[in-house]
Amino acid sequence: MKFLGFLLLSIISLSSTPIAYALSIIGIDSYDGGDRVIWSITSNPSNSWDIAYAICEKNEYIYVIGVDQYHGYHAGYEIHVERRFKKNGELIKVWTHNLSISDIAYDCIIAGDYLYIVGSSNIEGDRSWLILAVDLGLKSVTYVLSNPSDKPDEAMAVSAYGDYLYVGGVDTLGGDCRWRIEKRSLADLSLIDEHISNPTDLCDVIFDVKVNPVTGDVWVIGYEALRCRKCAARLEILNSDLELVKVLRPFTGCFKQNLAFDFEGNAYISGVNVLKFSRVGDTLLNSNVPARHGVLWVDGNLYSFDIDVIEGSWMPAIYVLDQNLQLRDQWKINLRLNSSLYATSCFSTAFPVFGEPSSDGRNIYLIGNIGDPSAGDIHWIIYTIGIDVRRLTALKTTLLSLFAALSLSLIILSLEYFRLKKSSTLLYIRRKT
């Protein structure tokens, strides 16, 4: 299947057991979320495999990043970025980029006036890290290539803090994949420092990198000795100079891993379920709420992304938790997943049921993928979920209560006015008589 040609290329080819990728979304009918879903829209850049991986936002725009598959003398993949209005999803501009027959983008972040994108490029048969800085108007680009080895290397995640960019991924030495973190200058993408971690002689893979906004430490999560149906998570905490502070092994299971931090610097990790750690890496809480497709912290709430099975249909689901991991709300998005293909797959992390989400504190911006793999056409879906629904409902209730109280007061005052007026009239008549 051509999808295997670009999705986690080095990881797939070097795993000791073959990994089969086989998720599809077979239909989209409606959204079960009431007024939570503000808008949704699909995008189909080509008539082949188009995969969206991440979404970033700033001001009135969102930037959706992924790949499209193009055909010609050499069929391949190119980085595909769409700039859209937040308010309605209207497409403003498309930007594509390819240095080679197969360029891939996995993650993005916006810092200052630039959109930073990380992935890989297959230059002369040697896949290397690709790090791009694109202006927010999608008019100009600066990029660097990082090629730690002569085997396939992939940049998987990116984060920014202060004047620096932190990029995480893998480099490959024969059948051994190892973790690599690069600290780069935001100004010119120059390399400042690097951290290498190689806990096993098999394929160790990074999936997310985030900087704790309270401590400034760099948190890195991924897998040790990644194999089909055998995934052991590894978490490393590094200081700002990329020196190792702590290593944790939070869970086992082949699920999407990502990190989120609250306003106190506590960390939340997706996996089998939601895990909470203190700012120094002490285990605090382990919930029973599933989080196999990521977590996102927004304005005092943790959003957990997973899949629900409802009347035999597999559908993406969102759970809302408080800081103590108590469930506050949940709902499903009515995208019907192909359960038979998904259930037999070895490695669900690769399937972008939910890509890397983004939020501006008012809405959550999500991306996923729909289509028919048997027809060879997979395309994007982009949707916006409002997170102020309860606030607006509470405000509406308050306003209605105030209006009712005001109306009642006016009625009482009017009755009192007419009573007093009637009394005054009667008194006047008596005086006249």
C-alpha positions as CSV (number, residue, x, y, z in Angstrom):
1,M,0.0,0.0,0.0
2,K,1.4,3.4,-1.0
3,F,0.6,4.9,2.4
4,L,3.4,2.8,3.8
5,G,5.8,4.7,1.6
6,F,5.7,7.8,3.7
7,L,4.0,7.3,7.0
8,L,6.8,6.8,9.6
9,L,9.0,5.5,6.9
10,S,12.1,4.7,8.9
11,I,10.1,3.3,11.8
12,I,8.1,0.9,9.7
13,S,11.0,-0.4,7.7
14,L,13.2,-1.0,10.7
15,S,10.8,-2.5,13.2
16,S,11.6,-6.1,14.0
17,T,8.0,-7.2,13.3
18,P,6.1,-5.8,10.2
19,I,3.6,-3.1,11.0
20,A,0.3,-2.9,9.1
21,Y,-1.4,0.4,8.7
22,A,-5.1,0.0,7.9
23,L,-7.5,2.6,9.3
24,S,-10.2,4.2,7.2
25,I,-13.2,6.4,7.9
26,I,-16.1,5.1,5.9
27,G,-18.6,7.8,6.3
28,I,-19.6,11.1,7.8
29,D,-23.2,11.9,8.6
30,S,-23.6,14.5,11.3
31,Y,-22.0,15.7,14.5
32,D,-23.5,14.7,17.9
33,G,-22.4,17.6,19.9
34,G,-25.3,20.1,19.7
35,D,-23.9,23.5,19.3
36,R,-20.3,22.4,20.1
37,V,-19.4,22.0,16.5
38,I,-19.2,25.5,14.9
39,W,-18.2,24.4,11.4
40,S,-16.6,21.5,9.5
41,I,-15.2,21.3,6.1
42,T,-13.3,18.7,3.9
43,S,-10.3,19.2,1.7
44,N,-9.1,16.8,-1.0
45,P,-5.9,18.1,-2.4
46,S,-5.5,15.1,-4.8
47,N,-7.3,12.0,-5.8
48,S,-4.9,9.8,-3.9
49,W,-3.6,9.7,-0.3
50,D,-3.8,13.1,1.4
51,I,-3.1,13.0,5.2
52,A,-3.4,15.9,7.6
53,Y,-1.2,15.7,10.7
54,A,-1.4,19.0,12.7
55,I,-3.2,22.3,12.9
56,C,-1.8,25.6,14.2
57,E,-3.5,28.9,14.9
58,K,-2.9,32.6,15.3
59,N,-5.1,35.7,15.2
60,E,-8.0,35.0,12.8
61,Y,-6.3,32.1,10.9
62,I,-5.7,28.4,11.2
63,Y,-2.9,26.6,9.4
64,V,-3.5,22.9,8.5
65,I,-0.4,20.9,7.6
66,G,0.0,17.5,6.1
67,V,0.9,15.9,2.8
68,D,-0.7,15.4,-0.6
69,Q,0.2,12.7,-3.1
70,Y,0.9,13.9,-6.6
71,H,1.3,11.9,-9.7
72,G,3.7,12.3,-12.6
73,Y,6.8,10.7,-13.9
74,H,7.7,10.1,-10.3
75,A,4.7,9.7,-7.9
76,G,5.4,11.1,-4.5
77,Y,4.3,13.2,-1.6
78,E,4.7,16.9,-0.9
79,I,4.1,19.1,2.1
80,H,0.7,20.8,1.9
81,V,-0.4,23.7,4.0
82,E,-3.8,25.4,4.0
83,R,-4.4,28.8,5.5
84,R,-8.1,29.2,6.5
85,F,-10.3,31.7,8.4
86,K,-11.1,30.5,11.9
87,K,-14.7,31.9,11.7
88,N,-15.9,29.6,8.9
89,G,-13.1,27.6,7.5
90,E,-12.9,29.5,4.3
91,L,-9.7,28.7,2.3
92,I,-7.4,31.7,2.0
93,K,-4.2,30.2,0.5
94,V,-2.5,26.9,-0.3
95,W,1.2,26.4,0.0
96,T,3.1,23.3,-1.1
97,H,6.7,22.4,-0.7
98,N,8.9,19.6,-2.0
99,L,12.6,19.3,-2.2
100,S,12.5,15.6,-3.2
101,I,10.3,12.9,-4.5
102,S,8.8,12.5,-1.0
103,D,8.6,15.4,1.6
104,I,6.6,14.8,4.7
105,A,5.4,17.2,7.5
106,Y,4.4,15.8,10.9
107,D,4.1,18.8,13.3
108,C,3.9,22.6,13.4
109,I,4.1,25.5,15.9
110,I,3.7,29.2,15.5
111,A,6.2,31.5,17.2
112,G,6.3,35.2,16.4
113,D,5.5,35.8,12.8
114,Y,6.5,32.4,11.5
115,L,5.0,28.9,11.1
116,Y,7.6,26.3,11.9
117,I,7.1,22.9,10.3
118,V,9.1,19.7,10.9
119,G,9.2,16.4,8.9
120,S,11.6,14.9,6.5
121,S,12.8,15.0,2.9
122,N,14.2,12.1,0.8
123,I,17.2,13.7,-0.7
124,E,19.0,11.3,-3.1
125,G,17.6,8.3,-1.3
126,D,18.8,9.4,2.1
127,R,15.8,10.6,4.2
128,S,16.8,13.5,6.5
129,W,15.1,15.9,8.9
130,L,13.5,18.9,7.4
131,I,12.8,22.0,9.4
132,L,11.0,24.9,7.8
133,A,10.2,28.5,8.9
134,V,7.4,29.9,6.8
135,D,6.0,33.4,7.1
136,L,2.4,33.5,8.2
137,G,1.3,34.9,4.8
138,L,2.8,31.7,3.2
139,K,5.0,33.7,0.9
140,S,8.5,32.9,1.9
141,V,10.3,30.0,3.5
142,T,13.7,29.3,5.1
143,Y,14.7,25.7,5.8
144,V,17.5,23.5,7.0
145,L,18.2,19.8,6.6
146,S,19.6,17.7,9.4
147,N,21.0,14.4,8.4
148,P,22.4,12.6,11.5
149,S,22.9,9.2,9.7
150,D,23.0,7.7,6.3
151,K,19.8,5.8,7.1
152,P,16.2,7.2,7.2
153,D,15.9,10.0,9.8
154,E,12.6,11.6,10.7
155,A,11.7,14.8,12.6
156,M,8.4,14.0,14.4
157,A,7.6,16.9,16.8
158,V,8.4,20.5,17.5
159,S,8.0,23.0,20.3
160,A,9.1,26.6,20.9
161,Y,10.1,28.4,24.1
162,G,11.9,31.7,24.4
163,D,14.2,32.2,21.5
164,Y,14.6,28.6,20.8
165,L,13.0,25.8,18.8
166,Y,13.0,22.2,20.1
167,V,12.8,19.5,17.5
168,G,12.4,15.8,18.3
169,G,12.7,12.7,16.1
170,V,14.7,9.7,15.3
171,D,17.9,8.9,13.6
172,T,18.8,5.5,12.4
173,L,21.9,3.3,12.7
174,G,21.3,0.0,10.9
175,G,18.3,-1.6,12.7
176,D,18.7,0.7,15.7
177,C,16.6,3.9,15.9
178,R,17.5,6.3,18.6
179,W,16.0,9.5,20.1
180,R,17.4,12.8,19.0
181,I,16.4,16.3,20.3
182,E,17.8,19.4,18.6
183,K,17.7,22.9,20.1
184,R,17.8,25.5,17.4
185,S,17.6,29.3,17.1
186,L,14.2,30.7,16.2
187,A,15.9,33.5,14.3
188,D,17.9,31.5,11.8
189,L,17.3,27.8,12.6
190,S,21.0,27.3,13.5
191,L,21.8,24.4,15.7
192,I,22.5,25.3,19.4
193,D,22.7,21.9,21.1
194,E,21.5,18.3,20.8
195,H,20.6,15.4,23.0
196,I,20.8,11.7,22.0
197,S,19.1,8.9,23.8
198,N,19.4,5.2,22.8
199,P,17.8,3.1,25.6
200,T,17.7,-0.1,23.5
201,D,19.4,-1.6,20.4
202,L,16.0,-1.8,18.7
203,C,13.9,1.1,17.4
204,D,13.3,3.8,20.0
205,V,10.9,6.5,18.7
206,I,10.0,10.0,19.8
207,F,6.4,11.2,19.3
208,D,6.0,14.4,21.2
209,V,8.2,17.2,22.6
210,K,6.8,20.0,24.8
211,V,8.4,22.7,27.0
212,N,6.9,23.0,30.5
213,P,5.9,26.7,30.6
214,V,6.5,26.9,34.3
215,T,9.9,25.2,34.7
216,G,11.3,25.6,31.2
217,D,12.2,21.9,31.1
218,V,11.8,20.0,27.9
219,W,9.6,16.9,28.2
220,V,10.0,14.2,25.6
221,I,7.8,11.1,25.2
222,G,8.0,8.1,22.9
223,Y,8.6,4.4,22.8
224,E,11.4,2.0,23.6
225,A,12.0,-1.0,21.3
226,L,9.0,-0.3,19.2
227,R,7.5,-3.5,17.8
228,C,4.1,-4.5,16.5
229,R,1.6,-4.8,19.4
230,K,4.5,-4.3,21.9
231,C,5.0,-0.7,22.9
232,A,6.6,0.5,26.1
233,A,6.4,4.2,26.7
234,R,9.4,6.3,27.7
235,L,9.4,9.8,29.1
236,E,12.5,11.9,29.5
237,I,12.6,15.3,31.3
238,L,15.5,17.5,30.1
239,N,16.6,20.9,31.4
240,S,16.8,23.9,29.0
241,D,20.4,22.9,28.1
242,L,19.1,19.4,27.1
243,E,20.7,17.7,30.1
244,L,18.8,14.6,31.3
245,V,17.0,15.2,34.6
246,K,14.6,12.2,34.9
247,V,13.4,9.1,33.0
248,L,9.9,7.6,33.5
249,R,8.1,4.7,31.9
250,P,4.5,5.7,32.3
251,F,2.6,2.9,30.4
252,T,2.6,0.1,27.8
253,G,0.4,0.1,24.8
254,C,0.5,1.2,21.2
255,F,-1.4,4.5,21.3
256,K,-0.8,8.1,20.3
257,Q,1.4,9.9,22.8
258,N,1.3,13.6,23.5
259,L,1.8,16.0,26.3
260,A,-0.1,19.0,27.8
261,F,0.6,21.3,30.7
262,D,-1.7,23.2,33.0
263,F,-1.1,26.6,34.6
264,E,0.8,25.1,37.5
265,G,3.2,23.1,35.3
266,N,1.6,19.8,35.9
267,A,1.9,17.4,32.9
268,Y,-0.9,15.3,31.3
269,I,0.0,12.4,29.1
270,S,-2.1,10.6,26.6
271,G,-1.9,6.8,26.2
272,V,-4.1,4.0,27.5
273,N,-5.8,6.7,29.7
274,V,-4.9,10.1,31.1
275,L,-1.9,10.3,33.4
276,K,-1.0,13.3,35.5
277,F,2.5,14.2,36.7
278,S,3.8,17.0,38.8
279,R,6.2,19.6,37.3
280,V,9.2,17.5,38.5
281,G,7.8,14.2,37.1
282,D,6.2,12.7,40.2
283,T,3.1,10.6,39.5
284,L,0.0,12.3,40.8
285,L,-3.1,10.7,39.2
286,N,-4.1,7.9,36.9
287,S,-7.6,8.3,35.5
288,N,-9.9,5.7,33.9
289,V,-10.8,8.1,31.1
290,P,-9.4,6.8,27.8
291,A,-6.9,9.0,25.9
292,R,-5.6,6.9,23.1
293,H,-5.6,9.8,20.6
294,G,-4.2,12.7,22.5
295,V,-4.8,15.4,25.2
296,L,-5.1,19.2,25.1
297,W,-5.2,21.6,28.1
298,V,-7.5,24.6,27.5
299,D,-8.5,27.2,30.0
300,G,-8.8,25.0,33.1
301,N,-10.0,21.9,31.4
302,L,-8.2,18.9,29.9
303,Y,-9.6,17.5,26.7
304,S,-9.0,13.8,26.0
305,F,-9.4,12.3,22.5
306,D,-10.4,8.7,22.0
307,I,-12.8,6.4,20.1
308,D,-16.2,5.3,21.3
309,V,-18.1,2.2,20.1
310,I,-21.8,3.1,19.8
311,E,-24.3,0.6,18.5
312,G,-21.5,-1.2,16.6
313,S,-20.1,2.0,15.1
314,W,-16.6,3.3,16.0
315,M,-16.6,7.1,16.4
316,P,-14.1,9.7,17.6
317,A,-15.0,10.8,21.1
318,I,-14.0,13.8,23.3
319,Y,-13.9,13.8,27.1
320,V,-13.6,16.9,29.3
321,L,-11.8,16.5,32.6
322,D,-11.0,18.9,35.4
323,Q,-7.5,19.4,37.0
324,N,-8.2,16.4,39.3
325,L,-9.0,14.2,36.2
326,Q,-12.7,14.1,37.2
327,L,-15.0,13.7,34.1
328,R,-17.0,16.8,33.5
329,D,-18.5,16.1,30.0
330,Q,-18.2,13.9,27.0
331,W,-19.5,13.6,23.5
332,K,-18.9,11.8,20.2
333,I,-18.2,13.1,16.7
334,N,-20.2,11.1,14.2
335,L,-17.4,10.0,11.9
336,R,-17.9,6.3,11.4
337,L,-14.5,4.4,11.5
338,N,-13.9,1.2,9.8
339,S,-13.7,-1.0,12.9
340,S,-12.5,-4.2,11.3
341,L,-9.5,-2.6,9.7
342,Y,-8.7,-0.5,12.8
343,A,-9.1,-3.5,15.2
344,T,-6.5,-5.6,13.3
345,S,-3.9,-2.9,12.9
346,C,-0.7,-3.2,14.8
347,F,0.1,0.4,15.6
348,S,-2.8,2.8,16.1
349,T,-0.4,5.7,16.8
350,A,0.0,6.3,13.1
351,F,-3.6,6.8,12.3
352,P,-4.6,10.5,12.4
353,V,-8.2,10.0,13.7
354,F,-7.2,13.2,15.6
355,G,-4.2,15.0,14.3
356,E,-2.3,17.4,16.6
357,P,-5.0,19.9,17.7
358,S,-4.8,23.6,18.5
359,S,-6.8,26.1,20.5
360,D,-7.1,29.8,21.1
361,G,-9.0,29.5,24.3
362,R,-12.4,30.0,22.7
363,N,-12.4,27.0,20.2
364,I,-10.6,23.8,19.6
365,Y,-9.4,23.3,16.0
366,L,-9.2,19.6,15.0
367,I,-8.2,17.7,11.9
368,G,-8.7,14.1,10.8
369,N,-8.9,12.1,7.6
370,I,-11.8,10.5,5.8
371,G,-12.2,8.6,2.5
372,D,-12.2,5.2,1.0
373,P,-8.8,3.5,0.9
374,S,-10.0,0.8,-1.5
375,A,-10.6,3.6,-4.0
376,G,-7.2,5.1,-3.2
377,D,-8.6,8.4,-2.1
378,I,-8.1,9.7,1.4
379,H,-8.7,13.4,2.2
380,W,-8.9,15.8,5.1
381,I,-11.6,16.9,7.4
382,I,-11.2,20.1,9.5
383,Y,-13.6,21.1,12.2
384,T,-14.0,23.7,15.0
385,I,-15.5,22.9,18.4
386,G,-16.7,25.6,20.6
387,I,-15.6,25.3,24.2
388,D,-17.6,28.3,25.6
389,V,-20.9,26.5,25.2
390,R,-21.4,26.1,28.9
391,R,-20.3,29.7,29.6
392,L,-22.7,31.0,27.0
393,T,-25.5,28.8,28.3
394,A,-24.8,30.0,31.8
395,L,-24.8,33.6,30.6
396,K,-28.0,33.1,28.7
397,T,-29.6,31.6,31.9
398,T,-28.3,34.5,34.0
399,L,-29.6,37.0,31.5
400,L,-33.0,35.3,31.3
401,S,-33.2,35.2,35.1
402,L,-32.3,38.9,35.3
403,F,-34.8,39.7,32.6
404,A,-37.5,37.8,34.4
405,A,-36.7,39.5,37.7
406,L,-36.7,42.9,36.0
407,S,-40.0,42.1,34.3
408,L,-41.5,41.0,37.6
409,S,-40.2,44.2,39.2
410,L,-41.7,46.3,36.5
411,I,-45.0,44.6,36.8
412,I,-45.0,45.1,40.6
413,L,-44.0,48.7,40.2
414,S,-46.7,49.2,37.5
415,L,-49.4,47.7,39.8
416,E,-48.2,49.8,42.7
417,Y,-48.2,52.9,40.5
418,F,-51.8,52.2,39.3
419,R,-52.8,51.5,42.9
420,L,-51.4,54.8,44.1
421,K,-52.9,56.6,41.2
422,K,-56.3,55.1,41.9
423,S,-56.0,56.1,45.6
424,S,-55.0,59.6,44.7
425,T,-57.9,59.9,42.3
426,L,-60.4,58.7,45.0
427,L,-58.9,61.1,47.5
428,Y,-59.3,64.0,45.0
429,I,-62.9,63.1,44.3
430,R,-63.7,63.0,48.0
431,R,-62.2,66.4,48.5
432,K,-64.2,67.9,45.7
433,T,-67.4,66.5,47.1
